[in-house]
Amino acid sequence: MNASLPHFAADVIAQINAPEEKYREAAQRRLDSLTKPLGSLGVLEALAAQMYAITGGNLSLPLRRAAYVFAADHGVTEEAVSAYPREVTAQMVHNFLQGGAAINVLSKAHRVELTVVDVGVDAVFASAPGLVEAKVRRGSRNLLREPAMNHEELCAALEAGVKLAQSAQAKQQQMIAVGEMGIGNTTAASAITALLTGLPVAEVTGRGAGLDDAGRNAKIDVIGRAIERHFPSSGMKADPLEVLRCVGGLEIAAMTGFILGAARARIAIMLDGFISTSAAAVAYAMAPQMKDYLFAGHCSQEPGHQHLLRQLGLRPILSLDMRLGEGTGAVLAMPVLESSLRLFSEMATFSSAGVSTAAR
């Protein structure tokens, strides 16, 4: 069966409008008038122009920035696809809530509001500041043996993400970092990537949280068998929602809804690594007009991430050989983007500074 698009998701997609090109062109004209050689700020100029277009020419600084970490467990961990046991997901959520993880340190350093979202962790958490309880179920099913989610669970996870995007809009957040935590989620992301790109499983599957060669080979085998089980007609283009339902994860589904909802709200989306980019790839397959709301915070060491970035046409802001997740690379990239906007807004023009322009 194909996963039919729920009405709320169809409504969100219908309301997504791409940023208007006239604002990007206006931004480029200003950038060209600043006291610098044409194009000398490189990628920073493209970042500033894209963000200016997202805001519809109503840029205000400093940006209101936030990071969201979506957490869930994965039934496929029964197949020994991760170097870490399943309980680490819940342990790391506790660590987030106590302020001890890398994402906590970076969010504090860069004044980014952090929210942790429990979509499917196999544990129960006491109410805590910064925790959103949106649990659909305690972990996805084992995607090798059965679909990771049924249709109702998929819809619930998508809707949880959409509602969080509405909350971000109500808080007037202008840029959101999308991160995750879930032991086994690189297995799901690799399966999604193989199906959406048509690439061999071995080309898009890495070591995750630290598998050795034998572990990686076993992981490749699990993913290949799962794809054959759920999508035996490999020559057919897989429906993105069905891909998400069968081989995705609860946090990936919630991130997909969150990304679609943020694009509808004209909020800039800073992707983190492989997992959040796999969610963006599903969202893009559902609504291609949302692409210009996406920024790639960094390029991780996971090979599938590199393939997805190419498919989405995204150039990573940073390349630091990171593979941590949590939203860390996305939060690190936020000050770079904001710096591009400061240059755009605050540099003098040749005319205002009385500086002669280059001979043309």
Number of C-alpha atoms within 10 A of each C-alpha: 5 12 18 12 14 15 10 13 18 13 12 18 21 12 14 19 16 17 22 16 14 12 20 20 15 15 23 19 12 13 25 18 18 22 18 17 12 13 13 11 13 9 15 20 22 18 19 24 25 25 30 24 25 25 17 16 16 10 15 12 10 11 17 15 24 22 25 26 26 31 32 31 30 28 22 30 21 15 14 15 27 23 17 16 13 22 14 14 22 23 11 18 25 16 14 22 18 12 14 12 16 16 26 22 14 18 20 13 11 13 14 22 17 24 19 23 27 30 29 27 30 21 17 12 14 8 9 12 11 14 19 17 17 20 22 23 20 18 25 28 24 20 30 22 13 16 22 26 26 15 18 13 17 26 26 21 27 26 23 25 28 25 16 22 25 17 14 22 18 10 11 14 19 24 24 28 30 31 33 27 26 28 28 28 29 25 29 25 27 31 29 30 29 22 22 20 16 14 13 14 22 18 14 23 25 24 22 25 18 13 17 13 11 9 17 20 17 16 28 24 15 21 27 18 16 23 23 13 16 19 17 11 11 12 8 10 12 17 17 20 22 22 24 26 26 30 28 31 39 36 36 33 32 32 36 30 30 31 33 32 30 31 29 23 21 23 23 23 26 31 30 31 32 32 34 30 29 30 29 29 24 26 26 19 17 19 18 15 17 24 21 22 24 24 26 24 29 30 25 22 19 22 17 29 26 20 18 21 21 11 12 18 13 18 15 22 22 17 12 11 12 15 20 20 23 30 31 29 32 30 29 21 21 22 15 16 22 19 15 19 24 14 16 21 17 9 16 16 17 16 12 11 11 10 13 9 14 9 4 3
